[in-house]
């Protein structure tokens, strides 16, 4: 199996792409916020991929935790985005649910280790 086959990696990639579609529109001007959000979202799938290439369980756990923490950072920023009216309620709820789902998948892998 390769990391590209992992559901959590694919969902993290989709999350990044969806957030990029919304926050990279010309009308969105808070570049610092956008860049931080997108960096955190990209970190999720990148750390999952890096985790998958590691050899020891301690290394595996470490990178999955980093990916999980990045997922939490994205969720935190989504709350700010909603409060600042950068995104509508429907998108906010959808993205928070996706982040929670990805976090649960990562936690289950961590438990297996």
Residue, then its C-alpha position, 0 to 999 in steps of 0.5 A: x500500500x502507498x500513502x496515495x491509497x489512504x482515505x485520510x490522505x485523499x480527504x486531506x488533499x480534497x480539503x486543501x483544494x476546496x479551501x484553496x478554491x474559496x480563499x484564493x479568490x480575487x475578492x479575498x484580501x486577508x493574505x496572511x490569514x489565507x496563507x496560514x490556513x492553506x499552509x496548515x491544510x497542506x501540512x495535513x496531507x504532507x505529514x500523512x505522506x511523510x508518516x507513511x514513509x517512516x520506519x518505526x512506530x515512534x516516527x509514525x506516531x509523531x508525524x500522524x500527531x503533527x498532521x492531527x495538530x494541523x487539522x486542529x489548526x485548520x478547524x480553529x482558523x475556520x471558526x475565525x473565518x466564520x466569525x469574520x464572515x469570510x465563509x458562509x455557515x454551510x461551508x464552515x460546518x462542512x469543513x469543520x466536519x471534514x476536519x473532524x473526520x480526518x482527525x478521527x481517521x488519524x487517531x484510529x491509526x495512532x491507536x493501532x500503533 
